[in-house]
Amino acid sequence: MKLIRILLNSSVFPILACALLLLIEPVSARQTVRKKYRGTVISRENEPVIGASVSVKGGAGTVTDISGNFTIEAEEGTIATISSIGFENKEILLKGDELLSVRLEKSYRNLNDVVVVGYGTVKKKDLTGSVALVNVSEAKKNVSYDVAKMLQGQAAGISVHGSGEPGGFVQIKIRGTTTFGNNSPLFVIDGVPVDAPYDFSPNDIESIQVLKDASAAAIYGSRAATGVIIITTRKGKQGPVRVNVSSYAGVQEVARKIPLTDRAQYQQIVSAAETNAGLSLAPANDPTNPSYVSNINTDWQKEGLKRGVIQDHNVGLSGGTENISYNASLGYFNQTGTQVGPQKYDRYTLNSNLQGKKGRFSYGVKAAYTQSHKGNYGATNGHAVFGGVVTSMLTAIPTMPVYDPSRLGGYGGSDQVKNRAISANVVGINNLVNDYSDRNRFLGNAWGELEIVKNLKYRINASFDRTDYENAHFEPRFDMGYYYLNTQYYMYLQYGHAKTSLLEHTLTYQLQKGKHKIDLLGGMTYQEDKNEWMSATAQDTADLNFRTFGAVARAGAKGVTSWKGTAALYSMLGRINYNYDDRYLLTANFRRDGSSKFAPANRYGNFAGFAAAWNISNEKFMKLPSFISSLKLRGGYGVLGNQTSLGWYDYQSYINNTTNYLFGEQLATGSTTVSVTDPTLKWESTTTTNVALDLGLFKEKLSFTAEYYNRLSKDIITAIPIPYSVGSFPQTLTTNAASLKNSGIELTLTYKDNIGALNYSINANAYTLRNKVEKLGGKNNPVYGAGSKTEVGREVGELFGYQTEGIFQSQDEIAKHATQDQSGGIKPGDIKYKDIDGNGAITDADRTYLGSVIPKFYYGLNVSASYKNFDLSFFWQGNMGSKVNNGVYAALMAGQYGNAHIDELNYWTPAHTNTNVPRPLINDINNSRFSDRFVQSGSYVKLQNAQIGYTIPESTLNRTHVFRSLRVYLSGLNLVTITKYKGYDPDFISDGLFNRGFDYGSFPNPRTVMFGVQLGL
């Protein structure tokens, strides 16, 4: 990987690229002598078509300049093809010496675009299933290290949530929650299934398709129940060597600050809480005490947040001839965090594709390598950072200094006697604790395809995916005050690797007779996964700054553990596409999967999908208005399998063979089952049904899709409680027990047109999602989470807590109300809760549902326009109708020893009763109950991206004799957020299945301003 760094950080790569150019150009020079032809490409409006591709079979290609002009060398009589996005292709005969003039017609019928689906391609007009085509150029404007984050708001039915943590997890779901395990979709990169795409550079992506229903995704069987995202990376094209460089750099900062109390306000609240509890004032907060703090007023957001940097640089090399083409790229991504500390994410990527054809044989090879380093934010072993580093930073007391040279480690801390506050110094923890994750990943793929006879093709595909990782954690000795005192060094180190091998054999056959067209696919695949890791820990008073286990002398201070496992998946698959006269379309998919994760009796599952479409606009007997250019009705049904909720050996029981028992006076050696398992575990299954209407108007200027979907997941694998008397550990049984249903409507609208030189497009998508729990297993007992409840007949993770009725104003009012505290601790100024069951006492039975965490409506809007050399785009995204359990706000409104939200200053006193904020009270057990006080609207509208760019005219670039194209742009991300939410960001990471919508300190998505360059050589 040192070689990659050298290439990226020096002038070596440009020299190599130029050398390669010199080597390849003479090959073209040795071709047959050709004649030079000149011409101009214009539109119907006589505007020059810029960047149109002009190519001849077997020869090099070129593109038109800013005036639509081109020059190409070819033999006389050769056919040249002129193509440009948004126009119909046109062929011309090259002859004579006259100046060529080519007029292109607008292509409003983009229905012939090729769409990549499982194990093949299909024209857009022939689609029968639910497949979303992502506009990659627009998605890439939402810059991220992870393609999953880029998909936010880009297609209906896809929900994405991330955070501002460098290299942090991105949560993505297609059409809601399908299982109680991993709900992330399957990613397929260049035909290779991968677990997640964050190791690969988004710069290399050429197209993205999302398979959302069973009829489209059934070909992937057990791995497709949560949806499939197919990614195709850039391939080489016929023509001379081209070098493309893309680069951007920008700054990031937290977009908004949470209003917190300063020193005096904090001391006022805590002193009131202590007085209300009958306690003396903490010395640090008592003006009459010598230990009173008046000279420290730490603004922890100012001290704990910083301006981060994001940058990405990519160099690509591509070219080829009629028989072979290639593409290679080298990339570097770097992002530093917005919280003070050395944490960052670095990634180096190398991606290469080679493909060619010789007679009836086609072949291709892909190799991708990634090296990444993620510095994780601080967490201590044995000293919990309550709520994570974000919440801990906000609740840190302003009377604690950031730095204190008198303490071990040099950072400030709170005192048990003076402050009485357990307060984490997040700045110190982030700098002293070293926690990182390193990954090295190689993805290789090779395929060959032989046309045995006409239209009958055999293809073999082999891939290998290996990830080597290292997770490390080191803590020195430090003293950061009350609770955060570390008297021993601590070290943890884990090494491991994960390997996936895949071998696929497929046969395809195409048959066309008259108006009948049939495409057949059959195949078999074998996949093997291997995972192995070993970890070690050490804890000692000895100096471990060299961070080696050899430095730990005491054997008892060290520990080692390891794990190894193998899983296999064997599959047979088939598909048939039938097309009659472009009017009636049928698709049938079938896959049989066998997984080693199940017992032999239940190892195999059969999954199939069916879809049909009717191109109404192609019917001869039906006369549609002339403004309707296409009209298609389609529907699908299918069943998909899933095993992501299952561990590799969950169907097997574990036995402890060292169990002894006393029979009489004799000690007998015996064995006992440690964990009880269900040997009848079987596949989860998801049945999907969808009906859609695709409409194109005004020669496809305007296209619209409306789709209804219904997904029912059955036999969901989950853990149900079992009696302690069984003797199993844990006291649960993993079995097929639950059922979930998701349904909704998806809407997509696109409008593209031009007014002279002004080209513009509008793309909008919106969808609804309704979730319902059909079954939970066992006795269908509800599942409780953090302020949530999941029960049959309602949504997963619905907010659940107490309903408030204001604040008690007098002791008489307390006496007349339902009893809230048997000890009589309720006083005027405390929260009054509603007696839901009417039994005269506030108990757990009075909790009620407080709102849905699932938005009623999701939407995204892309608007882009270009005028001559300028381009401008906006991307808005958001949702509405959801509720959030704002755990950060609850922590800041607790009225305890931690710092507070400015709202807490509005607390109740006998002289200030017109408020909804209760009296602060140390060790409160009433006001801190989870209630609608902490439930807030999660609705928001965001200007996720705005970009303006300028393309340098080709006539200007030609003078340099270096640049083929050059575009510069200025871009802003997360620029505007319209919301009532009182946290950092309503778009936060919350992947807890039963704790959904719970914000307890997700890293806020930063506001980003950056400058970028895209150039071609």
PEKA-V69641 format. One line per field, one symbol per residue. ss: DSSP state (@ for helix, = for strand, . for the rest). burial: b if it has 9 or more other C-alpha atoms within 8 Angstrom, else e. A space follows every 10 residues. Layout:
# PEKA-V69641
ss = ???
burial = ???
This chain:
# PEKA-V69641
ss = .@@@@@@@.. .@@@@@@@@@ @@@@@@@@@. ....====== ===....=.. ..====.... .==.....== ====....== ===...=..= ===......= ====.=...@ @@.====..= ===@@@.... ====.@@@@. ......@@@@ .......=== =......... ====...... .....====. .===...... .@@@====== =..@@@@@@@ @@@....=== ===.....== ========== ====.....= ..@@@@@@@@ @@@@@@.... ..@@@..... .........@ @@@@=..=== ========== ...======= ======..=. ...======= ========.. ========== =====....= ..=....@@@ @@@@@..... ..=....... =..=...... .....@@@@@ @@.======= ========== ===..===== ========== =====..==. =...==..== ========== ========== ===..===== ========== ========== ........@@ @...@@@=== ========== ========== ...======= =====....@ @@.======= =====@@@.. .......=== ========== ==........ ...======= ===..===== =====..... ...======= =======... .========= ========== =..@@@.... .========= ========== =====..=== =======..= =====..... ..===..=== .......=== ==.====... @@@@@@..=. .......... ===....... =..@@@.=== =.....==== =======..= ========== ..====@@@@ @@........ =@@@@@=.=. .=....=... .......... =@@@===..= ========== =..@@@@@.. ....====== =========. .......... .......==. .....===== ======.
burial = eeebbbbbee eebeeebeee beebbeeeee eeeeeebbbb bbbbeebbbb bbbbbbeebb bbbbbbbbbb bbbbbbebbb bbbbeebbbe eeebeeeeee eeebebebeb eeeebbbbee bbbbebbbbb bbbbbbeebb bbeebbbbbb bbbbbbbbbb bbbbbbbeeb bbbbbbbbbb eebbbbbbbe eeebeebbbe bbebbbbbbb bbbbbbbbbb bbbbbbbbbb bbbbbbbbbb bbbbbbbbbb bbbbbeeeeb bbbebbbebb bbbbbbbeee bbbbbbeeee ebeeebbbeb bebbbbbbbb bbbbbbbbbb bbebbbbbbb bbbbbbbbeb bebbbbbbbb bbbbbbbeee bbbbbbbbbb bbbbbbbbbb eeeebebbbb bbbbbbbbbb bbebbebbbb bbbbbbebbb bbbbbbbbbb bbbbbbbbbb bbbbbbbbbb beeebbbbbb bbbbbbbbbb bbbbbbbbbb bbebbbebbb bbbbbbbbbb bbbbbbbbbb eeeeebbbbb bbbbbbbbbb bbbbbbbbbb eeebeeeeee bbeeeebbee eeeeebbbbb bbbbbbbbbb ebbbbbbbbb bbbbbbbbbe ebbebbbbbb bbbbbbbebe eeeeeeebbb bbbbbbbbbb bbbebbebeb bebebbeebb eeeeeeeeeb bebbbbbbee bbbbbbbbbb bbbbbbbbbb bbbbbbbbbb bbbbbbbbeb eeeeeeebee bbbbbbbbbb bbbbbbbbbb bbeeeebbbb bbbbbbbbbb bbbbbbbeeb ebebbebbbb bbebbbbbbb bbbbeebbee bebbeeebbb beeeebbbbb bbbbbeeeee bbeeebbbeb bbbbbbbbbb bbbbbbbebb bbbbbbbbbb bbbbbbbbbb bbbbbbbbbb bebbeebbee eebebebbbb bbeeebbeeb bbebbbbbbb bbbbbbbbbb bbbbeebbee eebbbbbbbb bbbbbebebb bebeebbbbb eeebbbbbbb bbbbbbbbbb bbbbbbb
